[in-house]
Amino acid sequence: MQFTSLVFILFFSVVFAIYWWVLGKNLKAQNIFLLLASYVFYASWDWRFLILLVVSSAICYYLGLKISETQDPKRKKLWVNLGLLFSVGTLFYFKYFNFFIESFTDLFGIKNDLTLKIILPLGISFYTFRMISYILDIKNNKLKAETDALAFFNYISFFPSMTSGPIDKGGLLLPQLKKERVFTVENGSDAARQILLGAFKKLVVSNSISPITQNIFQNYEHLSGSTIAFGAVLFLFQMYADFSGYSDMAIGIAKLLGFKTTKNFAFPLFAQNIADYWRKWHISLTSWLTEYVFTPLVIQFRDYDKKGLMLAVFLNFVIIGFWHGANWTFIVYGALQGLYYVPLVVNNQINKKKKLSKTIPTFKELGNIVYTMALVCFALVLFVAPSLKDAFGMYGRIFSLSLFSVPQFIKIKILGLIAIVVLIDWINKEQEHGLEISRFKPMVRRIIYVFLIFLIMYYGVFGNGSFIYEQF
């Protein structure tokens, strides 16, 4: 049940109507109905994994209570370790078991009879990280164990952000599940605008680019280096439109239900360096890893000064890469991102934030943007390649004389759609999301909304409803 499908539109229309018009003054009834809606949504993908979701929620809920009520430090540590072992172990089995078995047998030339036909449960990387943060926040006294089982089960299975995030922490979502929620026209209008922008990004921009990049990367051996490089640039915009489009819709849908969720993108296409890019891209993941992985590593390596910081950054990004998928391409992708940070660490620029010009970018800002996006696109070859052999094959084509030829598959329509996304983001770069456009008069705003709706209806590719990050 995709956000962009007719089935979901009908599903959410019914949920919205019952949630506000029938149950609007009964918080407990709203939460019961919200949980049932989340389970129906998840079961529509594969009902078998709904059992895993419910059991995982129950175990995490129980362990949270045990951690909170246990006074003995050793027993508390035991409950924490059990929680982490269960969460990480479940994720490892479903997502990484075959990868490690295959890597081990390939390394030692052993005949492989252990590979299992394991189906990856939808959203497991996202809801597992919610459970891990919940356990660690209780351990670190940042959060009290939730005694309201209904609120907790809703937190883990909240359907607007179930399949691809954002990864909300318990401290943000749990309090909202326990207080009365009020629908306002202002929030509803803002949510509708954000959903409209997300639908435009996904249905028009991402889905229009997808056939081109797929053709390029599947047939790279027969294409010029310039075409493959152009494909990497196109894929940057495809992935941004796809993932930020999903996030816009997820955040907007949650807002229609009265919830504020984690912001996931902050206009990363205008990043001034690679650190700035990762502060603006997939914010809920990078902030999660910063708190639970990077910061502890920095503390652990603090005696090694800049070398320790470089090592912490490198390990953090290897984990980011591996989180994306059980493939050596993702590990190398993460490692490359970590290496990008070395000059920033050496020059003490890792935490420096630069504010962009309000009107048009300066030549220096534009140069920084182009350089940063070039680094991102270079690494994305690893992101899309099915194997390291294919990735190196693509790099080999890129760094050949054919790089200086005219790339194929250039379409004015695609360039125009990309320009619209970039323009909308630039105009709204200081706002919460990319379609607030409060600086314009109401009539101008309505024209923009109608224009986007027209593009969705006229250019929207509705056949390909899947989102890139659902595979993670």
N, C-alpha and C positions, 0 to 999 in steps of 0.2 A: 504494500500500500504506500505508494510514493506520494510526497507532498504535491506533486504536479499532476497526479492522476485524478480522473473524475470520481473514482471510488473514494479517494481521500476527501475530496471536496464535499461529497455527500455525507461521508462519515463525520467530518468535522462540523458540518452544518447541523447535524443532529445533536452532536455532543455540545456544541455551543448553545443551541436552543434549550436543551434540557438543563445544562449546567447553570445558565443565568436565569431563564424564565420560569423554570419549574423548581429548581433547588437553590435559587439565588440567596435566600435568607437562612439556609441551613448548612453551616460549615461542614459538619460531619457527613451529611448526605452528599455534599459536593465532593468531598475527599473520597468517599466510597465510590461514587460514580466516576471520578477521575481515575481511580485505580483500575476499575473495571474497563474503562475506555483504553487505558494504557495497555492492559493485558490483551484486549481484543486487537489493538493495533499491532502489538508484537506477535501475537499468534497468527495474524494474517500472513506473516512471512514464513514461519514454520512453528506450528503449535508445540512440537516436541521440545524446542528450546525454551518455551515458556516455563516448563517444569524446572529447568536449570536456573532461570531467572528468579523464580519464586523461592526455590531452595537456597540459592546464594543469598538472597535478601534476608531470609529467615536466619541463616547461620551468622551473617554479619550483624544482624540486629541483636541476637543472643550474645555474641562475643563482645559487642559494644557495651552491653549491660554488665557483663562479667568484668571487663576491664575497669569500668567506672566504679563498681562496688567493691572490688578487691583492694585491700589495704596492704597486703604483703607484697613487697616489690618483686620478689621472685615469681610469685604466682601471677602477678599483673603482667610481668614480662612474658610468661608462658602464654597467657591469653592473647597478648599482642602478637606474638610469634605465630600462634595458631591462626589468627586472623589473616596475617600477611601470607603465611604458607598456603592457606586455602585459596585466597584471592589470586596470588601470583601463580600457584600451582594449577588452578583451573585455566587461567589464561595461557600458561605454558603448554598444557596438554592440548588444548584446542588449536592454538595458533602456532606453536613452535616445536611440538614433539617430532613431527616428521622431518623438520629442517635439521634438528640436531642428529637424528638417526642417520639421515642421508649424508650429512657432512662428515660424521664419524666414519661411516662405512666407506665413503669415497676416499677419505684421508688414508685409511689403512688397507684399502683394496679388499674389503670384506663383502661377501655376498649379502645383499640386503633382503631379508625376509620379514622385517619388523615394521615396515611402513604400513600405516593404517589409513583407511579411507575415512578421514575425519573431516566433517563439515564445520566450517567456522561459523559459530553463532553470531547473528547480526548484533552489532553494537557492543560485543563483549569487551573490546579494548576500552570503550568509553565508560560503561557502567562498572567495570572492574576498578578503574582509576578512581571512581567515586567511592567505592567501598574501601580502597586502600587509604585515601585521604581521610575518610571518616574514622577509621581505626587509628591512624597516626595523630589526628587532631585530638582525639580523646586521650591518647597516651601523653601528648604534650600539653594537656590541659587547655587547649584552645577551643574545645567544644565539649559540652556535656553529653553523655550518652542519651539518645532519644528514647523516651519511655512510651511515646505514642507510636505504636506499631503501624497504624494506618498512615501516619505522616511519613514514617521511615520508608515503608514499602513504596509509597508514592515518590519519594525522593530518588530511589534507585531506578524506578521504572518510568519516570516522567516522560510521556511519549513524544512531546515536541522535540526533545533533545536526546532521545533514546538511540537513534541509529548512527548519528555522526556528531554528537555533542551539541552545544558546548559542554565541557566537563565542569559542571557546577559543583562547588564544595558545599558540604552540609551546612556550614555557617550562613550561607546565602539563601538556600532554598528551604531548609527545614522550618525556620521561623515564619516564612510566608505561608507554609502549609497549615500553620496553627492559628492564624489570625484571619479575621473576616476580609474577604476580597470584594472590592467594589468596582464595577465596570463604569468607566467614564467615556464620554464621546471623544474627549481629547486623546486618551490612550488608545481608544479604538481606531481613531483616524491615523494616528502615528503608526500603529501596528499594521494597518492596511497599506500604508505607504511603503513600509519596510518589506512587507510580503510582495507587493507589486514589483519593487526593485529586484528582490530575490528571484521572482519568477522570470523577469526580463533577463537577468544574468544567465539563469540556467537554461530556459527554453529557447531563447533567441541567440545569445552570445556563445555559451558553452556548447550547446547542441549543434550549432552551425559550424563551429571550429572542429568538433570531434571527428567527423569523417575525414577531414584533411590530415590531421595529425596522425590518426590511425593508419591512413594510407602511407604517410611518410615513414613512420617508424616500422611498419611491417615490411616495407620494401626498400629499406635504407641502402641495401647493397647495390641497388640499381639507380640510385639518385646521387646528385652532386652534393658536395659538402655544404654549399650555400643553402640548398633546399633543406638539408637536415638541421642546419643552424636555424633557419627560418622556422622549421617545425618546432624546435625547442622554444623559440620566442612565442609562437602561437600557443604552445602547450602551457606556458606560463599564464597567458590570459585565459585559456580554457579552464585551467585548474582554479585560478582565482575566481572566475565567474561561477564555476561550478560549486566550489566549497563556500565561498562567501555568500553566494546565492542561497545555498542550503541554510547557512547560518542566519541570513536575513529572514528567511521564512520561518525557521525554528524559533528565533527570538520573537518575531512578530506573532506567531501562533501562541507562544507562551504568554505574550503580553495581552492577547485577546482573552486569555483565561485568567488574567489578573496577576501574572507573575513577571518579575524582573529577573532575567537570567544573565549569565556572564557574556560580556562583549567579546567577540571572537576575532574581529578584524578592525584595524584602525588605519585604513588606507595605505597598505604596505607597498603599493606601486610607486610611492614617492619617498621611499626610504633613502636615507643619505649614506648609509653604510650597512654592512651585513648584520651588525648588532641591532641597528634601528629596524631592519627588515624583520628580524625574529621577535622584536618587541611588538610588532604590528601584525604579524601573521600567526594565525591559530593561537591566539592569546591564551585561551584556557589551557591548552597543553603546555605551552612554554612557561606560563606562570606556575602551573602544577609542578613541572620538573624543576623549575628554579627553587621552589620552596622545599620539595621533598628529596631532590637529588643533588642539584648544583650547590645549594647553600651548605648542606652537610659535607660535600666534597671539598668545598673551599675551606671550611673549618678544619677538615682533616689534613689538608695540604698547606695550611697557612704558614708553616715554618719554611716553605720552599719559595716564598715570595712569588714573582711572576711565573716562574716555572710551575709552581703549584697551581696557580690560577689557570695557566694554559692547559694543564693536565685535567683539571676539573671541567673546563669548557669542552675539551676534547671528549672525555668520557660521557658528559651530558649529551653531546650531540650524537655520539654513537648509539646511545640509548634512544634518542629521538628517531634516528634512522631505523633502528631495529623495531621500535614500536610500530612503524608503518607497515612492516611485513617481514615474513620469515624468508628472507632472500639476501644473499651477499651483496646484491646491488644496493639495498637500502642501508646496509651497514657501512659500505664505502661512501654512500651518499651522505650519511651522518658524519663520518670521519672527515670528509672533504669540507663540510660546513664548519666543523671544529677547526680545521686548518685555516680557513678564511679568517678566523678570529685572531690568529697569531700577531699580525701587524697592529691590530687594535690594542691588544694587551701590551705589546712592547711600547707603543706610543701613548699608553694611558688614555685611550679613547673609547674603551668598551662601554662606559656608562654615560658618555656625553650625549645629550639630546639637543638636536638642532630644530629650531622652529622655522617653518617654511614661509616664504613670502605670501602675502595675502592675495595678490593679483596674479602675476605671472612669475614663474621660477626664474631666478637669476642664472647666468651662464654656469656659475659654480654649482648651484643646486642641480641644474639639469645634467651637468657632467657627473655629479655624484650619483644621481638617479640612474643614468645610463650605465655607469660602471657597476653599480650594485646589481642592477637587473641582469647585466651580462654574467656576473658571477652566479646568480641564481639560475639563469638559463643553462649555463654550462653544467651545473650540478644536476639539473632536471633530466639530462640524458640518462643518468644513472637511475633516476626515478621511474622512467618509462621503459627502460630496457628490461626484457625478461631474464637476462643473464649478464654476467660480467663480460662474457665473450661478445655478446651483442653490443654492450655499451662501448667496449674498446673498438669494435668494428665501426660504430657510429663516429667515435672520436677520430678514428683513422681517416674516415671520409671527410670529416670537418677540417682536419689539418692537412688536407691535400690541396693541390692547385685548383681543384674544382670549387674551392671556397670562394673564389673570385669570379665565379660565373653568376649569371642571373638566376635566382631561385625560382622554382616552379610553384604552382598552386597559389599565386598571389591573386586575391580577389578583392575588388573594390568594396563589395558588400561587407566582407569580413573586417577589412580595415576600418570601414565606417562604423561598424558596431563596436569595435574596440575603442575607437575614438569617443563614442558616446559614453561608454563606461568610464574612461579616463576623465572626460570632461565633468561628468556627474560627481565623481570622486573628488576632483580638484575643487569644484565649487563648494562641496560640503566637507572638506577635509578637517575643519575645526568643529564639526557637529558630531552628534552621537553616531549617526549612520548616514548613508549616502543618498537619502532622498528627503531630507528635512526642508531644504531650500527655503528657509524662513525669510531670506533676504528679498525674495520676490513677492510681488503683489498676488493676491488670491487668484486673479484671472490668469496670470502667467503660470502659476502653479498648476491650475486645472488643465491648461493647455499641455503642460509637460506630462501630466498623468495620462491624459487622453492619447498623447503621442506614444507613450510607452505601451499602453494597452493596444493601440493600433499595431505596433511592431510585434507584440506578442501574438496577436491574432493573424497577422499577415506573414511574418517570418518565423514564428515559433515552430520548432521541431518537436512535436509532441510524442513521437515514437520512442525516443530514447529517454526513458524516465529515470534511469539509475544515476546515482551520484558517485563520484570518484571515491570519496572517503568511506563509503559503505563497505568497501572491501577490507578496511582496516579495523 
